[in-house]
Amino acid sequence: MVQKLIVPEMASVRTESVRAIIDRLGIAKAAFFFRETMSQSVDYLELKEKMFGEKTAREIYREIKNNQ
C-alpha cells in the first residue's frame, strides 16, 4: 500500500515552531534566539545538502516517523 505524504502548510509549521521555542526557552531566551538566527543570511540549499544529502522526501518522512 502506498502511503500518501501530506505536506503541512508553512504558516502552520512556523506558528507551531515559534510557540514550541517560546514554551521551551521562555520569552527572553526565545527572543534572543530569534534575533540571532533571523538576522543571519543562510544558504538554504547548502543547509539542505548537509542535512539530507541525496535522501528523498519519502526517506526523510520515514526517518521522522520512526523517531517519534
C-alpha positions in Angstrom: 0.0 0.0 0.0 1.4 3.4 -0.9 1.1 5.9 1.9 0.2 9.5 0.9 2.7 12.1 2.1 0.9 15.2 3.4 3.0 18.4 3.5 1.8 20.8 6.1 1.2 24.5 5.4 4.3 26.5 6.2 2.4 29.2 8.2 1.1 26.5 10.5 4.6 24.9 10.9 6.1 28.4 11.6 3.5 29.2 14.2 3.8 25.9 15.9 7.6 26.1 15.9 7.7 29.6 17.4 5.2 28.5 20.1 7.4 25.4 20.9 10.5 27.5 21.2 8.9 30.1 23.4 7.4 27.3 25.6 10.7 25.6 26.0 13.1 28.6 26.3 10.8 31.3 27.8 10.1 34.6 26.1 13.5 36.2 26.8 15.7 33.4 25.5 13.4 32.8 22.6 13.6 36.5 21.6 17.4 36.3 21.7 17.4 33.1 19.7 15.1 34.6 17.0 17.2 37.8 16.8 20.4 35.9 16.3 19.1 33.3 13.9 16.8 35.5 11.8 19.4 38.2 11.2 21.9 35.7 9.6 21.8 35.0 5.9 21.6 31.3 5.2 22.2 29.3 2.1 19.2 27.0 2.4 20.3 24.8 -0.5 23.7 24.2 1.2 22.0 23.6 4.5 19.6 21.1 2.9 22.5 19.3 1.3 24.3 19.0 4.6 21.2 17.8 6.5 19.7 15.5 4.0 22.2 14.8 1.2 20.6 12.7 -1.5 17.6 11.4 0.6 14.2 11.6 -0.9 11.3 13.3 0.8 9.8 9.8 1.5 13.1 8.6 3.2 13.1 11.7 5.4 9.5 11.2 6.2 10.1 7.6 7.3 13.0 8.7 9.5 10.8 11.3 11.2 8.0 8.8 11.7 10.5 6.2 13.1 11.9 8.7 15.6 8.6 9.8 17.1 
